[in-house]
Amino acid sequence: MIRQLLPGPVACWDSFDDHRPAAVHRAEAASVRGATPRRRQEFANGRYCAHRALRRLGVPAAAVPAGDRGAPRWPDAVVGSITHCRGYTAAAVARRTDVVSLGIDAEPHRPLPEDVLEFVARPDERSRVRELLAARPGVHWDRLLFSAKESVYKTWYPVTGRFLGFQEAEVVIDPVAGTFRALVPDTGAAGPGLPGALAGRWEVGNDLVVTAIAVPAPEGER
């Protein structure tokens, strides 16, 4: 599912199956030592997809351990993102010469609990979501908003090294074009090559909501 949301230089792999927790590199296994069986399985699924996405990119499938805040530590010349929810896992990777940063997220296509929406959404976002739910009830726009904000964070953090709260970014969803824009008011905190407005795409299918952002490298650096 994730492939159609990302530009050509990005290599992807997704899976609807579980994969053996033992099939991870030793350096990766240390990242989930002492974790619950479910967390180890999620981690194994993510690394399975990550290794295959790296091979598809033409990069040796080196270890991808967890770094700060659990973010994947990719090979030096690579940027990437991993997502997993029940029944689905995906990874996307690109060369730094092509993409500054990228973030992907998948969520079950279910309504978001009201208390969660209040926590993650700004007042204007909540109003827009309720309008969309009334006008276009075939999509759980509240869950889509949550997923888009997850993709924003996964794009933002590897570049800036700074935590970004849910309400620090305002997401505007285009329900027709299948796109969204994330406006980050604190543009001075953006890292090199990372704009204050991030453009993403979304898709609903297979009982999932999937979102993705890829920030292209400046023309002179490709």
JOZI-V722506 format. One record per backbone hydrogen bond with DSSP energy under -1.0 kcal/mol. CO is the residue of the C=O (numbers start at 1). NH is the residue of the N-H. Records with the same first field share a line. If there is no record, write none. Layout:
BEGIN
CO->NH + NH
END
This chain:
BEGIN
2->5
3->6
7->10
11->93
13->91
15->89
20->23
22->24
25->29
26->30
28->31
29->32
32->35
36->40
37->41
38->42
39->43
40->44
41->45
42->46
43->47
44->48
45->49
46->50
47->51
48->52
49->53
50->54
51->55
52->56
53->57
54->59
55->58
60->62
65->73
67->70
68->71
71->67
75->78
77->96
79->94
81->92
83->90
85->88
88->85
89->15
90->83
91->13
92->81
93->11
94->79
95->98 + 99
98->217
101->215
103->213
105->211
107->209
108->110
113->117
114->118
115->119
116->120
117->121
122->126
123->127
124->128
125->129
126->130
127->131
128->132
129->133
130->134
131->135
132->136
136->139
139->141
140->144
141->145
142->146
143->147
144->148
145->149
146->150
147->151
148->152
149->153
150->154
151->155
152->156
153->157
156->160
157->161
165->168
170->183
172->181
174->178
178->202
179->174
180->200
181->172
182->198
183->170
185->187
186->189
187->190
191->194
196->184
198->182
200->180
201->212
203->210
205->208
207->109
208->205
209->107
210->203
211->105
212->201
213->103
215->100
218->221
219->222
END
